Amino acid sequence: MPTIAEAIQEGARRLQAADVNEDRRTAGVLLGHTLGLDRTQLFTKSDEAIEDSRYREYLRLIERRAAGEPVQYILGHQEFYGLDFIVTPAVLIPRPETEFLVERVINLVRESQLHAPLIVDAGTGSGCIAITLAVNLPHARVIATDISSAAIEVAQLNAARHAVEARIEFLAGDLLAPLAGRGLEAAVDILASNPPYVAEGRPELIQREVRDWEPAAALFGGADGLRFYRRLLVDGLQVVKPGGYLVCEIGYTQLDAISELIAASPWQLLDVTADLQGIPRTLAVKSAAERS
């Protein structure tokens, strides 16, 4: 029977042969998941032997990662804004850059002194945006939409996991279409969205494991990647209050193109938030206080 140290070494070797980045760290994560041990325990127990059945289970996880499957799908969860979220191949894996969107919405609520805001998360996926906002804004009412019923099911599990299911209404449907007929015209304080924004003709812009494993409907935003921004800017005017906000994540290099769309619309660009690498990631725009 191999020891923990030997298992990590063998896993790292197989991952390295498959050109997987951070091969040793990933091997440790997968072994820890298999054995129910954290990183410190793996180190302190490195000389302990592993049962053959557990070792075979671990190697199956290594082979899944070597084939390109993201670690988050293998483990079944991902941390986001200090919360743990269930993830499956039905949803986009939550990413650190989306935390800037959440932070901007929270700050808008506080800056605008919105005591019981209505927030809509369009294209909720795992529910990471809607749920994180509900956790951090306990007086907010949140509506989350997604065209994928499988994604809605994952988001509902995550809402229950974080005890906010009573304050989030999940609606299946295309972007803002599920809001129709619910008396929400000009009622939404903040519309938030991390829409699909990869240009369909440029799949090389994303990593292989993202392109091959994450849901295409959550990745690709039309020929130029701007389809959903156009829809949000037009359809959002029907549901967002005069003086209300739209906060959205954008893709790398899209700032100029989306800024032009905003300039040609009734919306006003408030600010742009860059990520830790200095890449523009989040736009906040404001609806005109009065509409003709």
C-alpha positions as CSV (number, residue, x, y, z in Angstrom):
1,M,0.0,0.0,0.0
2,P,1.4,3.4,-0.9
3,T,1.9,6.1,1.7
4,I,0.3,9.5,1.4
5,A,3.6,11.1,0.2
6,E,4.0,8.4,-2.4
7,A,0.4,8.8,-3.6
8,I,0.8,12.6,-4.0
9,Q,4.0,12.0,-5.9
10,E,2.4,9.5,-8.3
11,G,-0.6,11.8,-8.8
12,A,1.6,14.8,-9.5
13,R,3.5,12.7,-12.0
14,R,0.4,11.7,-13.9
15,L,-0.9,15.3,-13.9
16,Q,2.4,16.7,-15.1
17,A,2.4,14.2,-18.0
18,A,-1.0,15.6,-18.9
19,D,0.2,19.2,-18.8
20,V,-2.0,20.1,-15.9
21,N,-0.9,23.2,-14.0
22,E,0.0,23.0,-10.3
23,D,0.2,19.2,-10.5
24,R,1.5,18.6,-7.0
25,R,-1.0,21.0,-5.3
26,T,-3.8,19.5,-7.3
27,A,-2.8,16.0,-6.4
28,G,-2.8,17.0,-2.7
29,V,-6.2,18.5,-3.0
30,L,-7.7,15.4,-4.6
31,L,-6.0,13.1,-2.1
32,G,-7.2,15.2,0.8
33,H,-10.8,15.1,-0.7
34,T,-10.5,11.3,-1.0
35,L,-9.3,10.7,2.5
36,G,-11.2,13.5,4.3
37,L,-7.9,15.2,5.3
38,D,-6.8,18.9,5.1
39,R,-3.5,20.1,3.8
40,T,-1.8,20.1,7.3
41,Q,-3.0,16.6,8.0
42,L,-1.6,15.3,4.7
43,F,1.7,16.7,5.7
44,T,1.8,15.4,9.2
45,K,0.5,11.9,8.1
46,S,2.7,11.7,5.0
47,D,4.2,8.4,6.0
48,E,0.9,6.7,6.7
49,A,-0.2,4.0,4.2
50,I,-3.4,4.3,2.2
51,E,-5.9,1.5,1.7
52,D,-5.9,0.1,-1.8
53,S,-9.6,0.9,-2.3
54,R,-9.0,4.6,-1.3
55,Y,-5.9,4.7,-3.5
56,R,-7.8,3.5,-6.5
57,E,-10.5,6.0,-5.9
58,Y,-7.9,8.7,-5.7
59,L,-6.3,7.7,-9.0
60,R,-9.7,7.8,-10.7
61,L,-10.0,11.5,-9.6
62,I,-6.5,12.1,-10.9
63,E,-7.4,10.6,-14.3
64,R,-10.5,12.8,-14.4
65,R,-8.4,15.9,-13.8
66,A,-5.8,14.7,-16.3
67,A,-8.6,14.5,-18.9
68,G,-9.3,18.2,-18.4
69,E,-12.2,18.1,-16.0
70,P,-12.0,21.1,-13.6
71,V,-11.1,20.4,-10.0
72,Q,-14.3,22.2,-8.9
73,Y,-16.6,19.7,-10.7
74,I,-14.6,16.8,-9.3
75,L,-14.9,18.1,-5.8
76,G,-18.4,19.3,-6.3
77,H,-18.0,22.7,-4.7
78,Q,-16.2,26.1,-5.0
79,E,-15.6,29.0,-2.5
80,F,-16.9,32.4,-3.4
81,Y,-16.9,35.5,-1.3
82,G,-16.2,33.4,1.8
83,L,-19.1,31.1,1.1
84,D,-19.0,27.5,-0.2
85,F,-21.1,26.7,-3.3
86,I,-22.2,23.4,-4.8
87,V,-21.2,23.3,-8.4
88,T,-22.0,20.8,-11.2
89,P,-21.4,20.8,-14.9
90,A,-24.8,22.5,-15.2
91,V,-23.3,25.8,-13.9
92,L,-20.4,28.1,-14.5
93,I,-17.8,27.8,-11.8
94,P,-17.8,30.9,-9.6
95,R,-14.6,33.0,-10.1
96,P,-12.8,35.5,-7.9
97,E,-13.3,38.4,-10.4
98,T,-17.1,38.1,-10.0
99,E,-16.6,39.1,-6.4
100,F,-16.0,42.6,-7.6
101,L,-19.5,42.7,-9.0
102,V,-21.0,41.6,-5.7
103,E,-18.9,44.1,-3.8
104,R,-20.1,46.9,-6.1
105,V,-23.7,46.0,-5.6
106,I,-23.3,45.9,-1.8
107,N,-21.7,49.3,-1.9
108,L,-24.4,50.8,-4.1
109,V,-27.1,49.7,-1.7
110,R,-25.2,51.3,1.2
111,E,-24.3,54.5,-0.8
112,S,-27.9,54.9,-2.0
113,Q,-29.3,54.1,1.4
114,L,-31.6,51.5,0.0
115,H,-33.2,50.0,3.1
116,A,-35.1,47.1,1.4
117,P,-33.9,46.9,-2.1
118,L,-35.2,44.7,-4.8
119,I,-32.3,43.1,-6.7
120,V,-32.5,40.9,-9.8
121,D,-29.6,38.6,-10.7
122,A,-30.1,37.7,-14.4
123,G,-28.4,34.5,-15.4
124,T,-27.8,33.2,-11.9
125,G,-26.1,29.9,-12.6
126,S,-24.9,28.5,-9.3
127,G,-26.6,31.4,-7.5
128,C,-23.4,32.7,-6.2
129,I,-24.2,36.4,-6.9
130,A,-27.9,36.3,-5.7
131,I,-27.1,34.2,-2.6
132,T,-24.0,36.2,-1.6
133,L,-26.0,39.4,-1.9
134,A,-28.9,37.9,0.2
135,V,-26.4,36.8,2.9
136,N,-24.7,40.2,3.0
137,L,-27.9,42.3,2.6
138,P,-30.4,40.8,5.0
139,H,-33.1,43.3,4.2
140,A,-32.9,42.8,0.4
141,R,-35.4,40.9,-1.7
142,V,-33.7,39.0,-4.5
143,I,-35.0,37.5,-7.7
144,A,-32.7,35.2,-9.7
145,T,-33.3,34.0,-13.2
146,D,-31.7,31.4,-15.5
147,I,-32.6,29.8,-18.8
148,S,-31.4,26.4,-17.5
149,S,-33.7,24.6,-15.1
150,A,-30.7,22.4,-14.1
151,A,-28.9,25.6,-13.0
152,I,-31.9,26.7,-11.1
153,E,-31.9,23.5,-9.2
154,V,-28.3,23.9,-8.2
155,A,-28.9,27.5,-7.2
156,Q,-31.8,26.5,-5.0
157,L,-29.6,23.9,-3.2
158,N,-27.1,26.6,-2.6
159,A,-29.7,29.0,-1.3
160,A,-30.9,26.4,1.2
161,R,-27.3,25.6,2.1
162,H,-26.8,29.3,3.2
163,A,-30.3,29.7,4.7
164,V,-31.6,32.4,2.4
165,E,-34.0,30.4,0.3
166,A,-37.0,32.3,1.8
167,R,-35.6,35.6,0.4
168,I,-34.7,34.6,-3.1
169,E,-37.3,33.8,-5.8
170,F,-35.8,31.6,-8.5
171,L,-37.4,31.9,-12.0
172,A,-36.6,29.7,-15.0
173,G,-36.4,31.6,-18.3
174,D,-34.3,33.7,-20.7
175,L,-32.6,36.6,-19.0
176,L,-35.4,39.1,-17.9
177,A,-38.3,37.3,-19.7
178,P,-39.4,35.6,-16.4
179,L,-40.1,39.0,-14.9
180,A,-42.9,39.7,-17.4
181,G,-46.4,39.9,-15.9
182,R,-45.2,40.0,-12.3
183,G,-45.9,43.7,-11.7
184,L,-42.2,44.5,-11.7
185,E,-42.2,47.3,-14.3
186,A,-39.8,50.1,-13.0
187,A,-39.7,48.3,-9.7
188,V,-36.1,46.9,-9.5
189,D,-33.5,48.9,-7.6
190,I,-30.4,47.0,-8.9
191,L,-30.1,44.6,-11.9
192,A,-27.0,42.5,-11.6
193,S,-25.6,40.1,-14.2
194,N,-22.6,38.2,-15.2
195,P,-23.8,37.4,-18.7
196,P,-22.1,35.1,-21.3
197,Y,-19.5,37.3,-23.0
198,V,-17.1,35.2,-25.0
199,A,-17.4,35.8,-28.8
200,E,-18.6,32.6,-30.5
201,G,-16.0,33.0,-33.1
202,R,-13.2,33.2,-30.6
203,P,-13.3,30.0,-28.5
204,E,-9.5,30.2,-28.3
205,L,-9.8,33.1,-25.8
206,I,-10.8,30.6,-23.1
207,Q,-8.9,27.7,-21.6
208,R,-9.5,24.3,-22.9
209,E,-11.0,23.0,-19.6
210,V,-13.4,25.9,-19.6
211,R,-14.4,25.5,-23.2
212,D,-14.8,21.7,-23.0
213,W,-16.4,21.3,-19.6
214,E,-18.3,24.4,-18.6
215,P,-21.8,25.1,-20.1
216,A,-21.6,26.8,-23.4
217,A,-24.8,28.7,-22.8
218,A,-23.1,30.4,-19.9
219,L,-20.0,31.3,-21.9
220,F,-20.8,32.5,-25.4
221,G,-22.5,35.8,-26.0
222,G,-23.1,35.9,-29.8
223,A,-20.7,36.7,-32.6
224,D,-19.1,39.6,-30.9
225,G,-19.8,38.6,-27.3
226,L,-22.1,41.6,-26.7
227,R,-25.5,40.1,-27.3
228,F,-26.5,40.0,-23.7
229,Y,-25.3,43.5,-22.9
230,R,-27.5,44.9,-25.7
231,R,-30.4,43.0,-24.2
232,L,-29.7,44.1,-20.7
233,L,-29.4,47.8,-21.7
234,V,-32.8,47.6,-23.6
235,D,-34.8,45.2,-21.5
236,G,-33.4,46.5,-18.2
237,L,-35.1,49.9,-18.8
238,Q,-38.5,48.2,-18.5
239,V,-37.8,46.8,-15.0
240,V,-35.2,49.0,-13.4
241,K,-36.6,52.1,-11.5
242,P,-35.8,55.6,-12.8
243,G,-32.5,56.3,-11.1
244,G,-31.9,52.6,-10.5
245,Y,-28.7,50.6,-11.4
246,L,-27.4,47.9,-13.7
247,V,-24.1,46.3,-12.5
248,C,-22.5,43.7,-14.8
249,E,-19.3,41.9,-15.3
250,I,-17.5,42.3,-18.6
251,G,-14.9,40.4,-20.5
252,Y,-11.3,41.2,-21.3
253,T,-11.0,44.0,-24.0
254,Q,-14.8,44.7,-24.0
255,L,-14.8,48.0,-22.1
256,D,-14.6,50.3,-25.1
257,A,-17.3,48.4,-27.1
258,I,-19.7,48.2,-24.1
259,S,-19.0,51.9,-23.2
260,E,-20.2,52.8,-26.7
261,L,-23.4,50.8,-26.2
262,I,-24.0,52.7,-23.0
263,A,-23.3,56.1,-24.5
264,A,-25.9,55.4,-27.1
265,S,-28.5,54.4,-24.5
266,P,-30.5,56.2,-21.8
267,W,-28.1,54.7,-19.2
268,Q,-25.2,56.7,-17.7
269,L,-21.9,55.0,-16.9
270,L,-21.0,55.5,-13.3
271,D,-17.8,53.7,-12.8
272,V,-15.5,50.8,-13.9
273,T,-14.0,48.4,-11.4
274,A,-10.7,46.7,-12.3
275,D,-9.6,43.3,-10.9
276,L,-6.4,42.7,-9.1
277,Q,-4.5,42.5,-12.4
278,G,-5.8,45.9,-13.5
279,I,-8.3,44.5,-16.0
280,P,-11.7,46.3,-16.2
281,R,-14.2,43.7,-14.9
282,T,-17.3,45.4,-13.5
283,L,-19.4,48.3,-14.9
284,A,-22.0,50.2,-12.9
285,V,-24.5,52.2,-14.9
286,K,-27.4,54.3,-13.8
287,S,-30.9,54.8,-15.4
288,A,-32.0,58.3,-16.0
289,A,-34.0,59.7,-13.0
290,E,-36.7,60.8,-15.3
291,R,-37.8,59.1,-18.5
292,S,-39.7,60.5,-21.4
